[in-house]
Amino acid sequence: MTVPSATGLPPRVRIHEVGARDGLQNEKTAVPTEVKAEFIHRLAAAGLTTVEATSFVHPKWVPQLADAEQLFPLLSDVPADLPVLVPNERGLDRALALGATRIAVFGSATETFAQRNLNRTVAESLAMFEPVVARAKEAGAHVRGYLSMCFGDPWEGAVPVPQVVRVAMALLDLGCDELSLGDTIGVATPGHVQALLGELNAAGAATGRIGVHFHDTYGQALSNTLAALQCGVTTVDASAGGLGGCPYAKSATGNLATEDLVWMLDGLGIETGVDLAALTATSVWMAEQLGRPSPSRTVRALSHKE
């Protein structure tokens, strides 16, 4: 059946798949490297064109991703962009040495989370990112800037829009090609989303450089995504099977499930290039590897498993 396109929405959305990195880094036990590689291959085969692969952070902080050097070479034949997260210049060196061409840095819009996650102030973290972004760009890499706590912070409460805009523009001014706005604890609502996007536009941030990253703590992730699409956003982060949260924010629950996102986008007539059946099968397979059912409602509905 042909689905009519909704008016006022983009004809196509690029899904930035984060399950293999943001999802698996939250597992209590490390997933075998070969399973991670198979997961990424299956995600790409399902039509996802951007699959965040791993993080080159010190194993002390994220032991679940300590195998980055072993994993990345296993992905040389994956037909998708494979961004990797780097915390500093050392992480960048490790990533570039393996041929990574898409780099991501992870900042915070609030001082408390910056201290807890990076052990630095917001200003100090931006100073740390400056040579990382510059060197990555010199190497010809694409750079994404993640900005967490854009809507609320578990320690500071609601985060003022001007504060988020200030840090977001600083990341873009460093040279980031795109910016992902993170609702790290899932407290955003559609009006707040549109207000922030409007202020970023007014400050000079083109919507085409902005992605959104929602958590479903209060069941608002899809509503917030639709609000962002209405503002012209065409890049949406999601995690296959709804894996992940944030290890440094205990109130954070799972990411928006990629299957739930694709179901909505398909219903709106928005192209993604993703085969929902293949993606669902992949998440069912991954859930079996993890020994628990997928939290994605769409995965459960399509696989008839409750």
Secondary structure as UniProt FT lines:
FT   TURN            7..8
FT   STRAND          14..17
FT   HELIX           19..23
FT   HELIX           24..26
FT   HELIX           33..45
FT   TURN            46..47
FT   STRAND          50..51
FT   STRAND          54..55
FT   TURN            59..61
FT   HELIX           63..65
FT   TURN            66..67
FT   HELIX           68..71
FT   HELIX           72..75
FT   TURN            76..77
FT   STRAND          84..85
FT   HELIX           89..97
FT   TURN            98..99
FT   STRAND          102..108
FT   HELIX           111..118
FT   HELIX           122..138
FT   TURN            139..140
FT   STRAND          142..148
FT   STRAND          152..153
FT   TURN            154..156
FT   STRAND          157..158
FT   HELIX           161..174
FT   STRAND          178..183
FT   TURN            184..185
FT   HELIX           190..203
FT   HELIX           207..209
FT   STRAND          210..215
FT   TURN            217..218
FT   HELIX           221..230
FT   TURN            231..232
FT   STRAND          235..239
FT   HELIX           240..242
FT   TURN            247..248
FT   TURN            250..251
FT   HELIX           258..267
FT   TURN            268..269
FT   HELIX           276..290
FT   HELIX           297..303
//
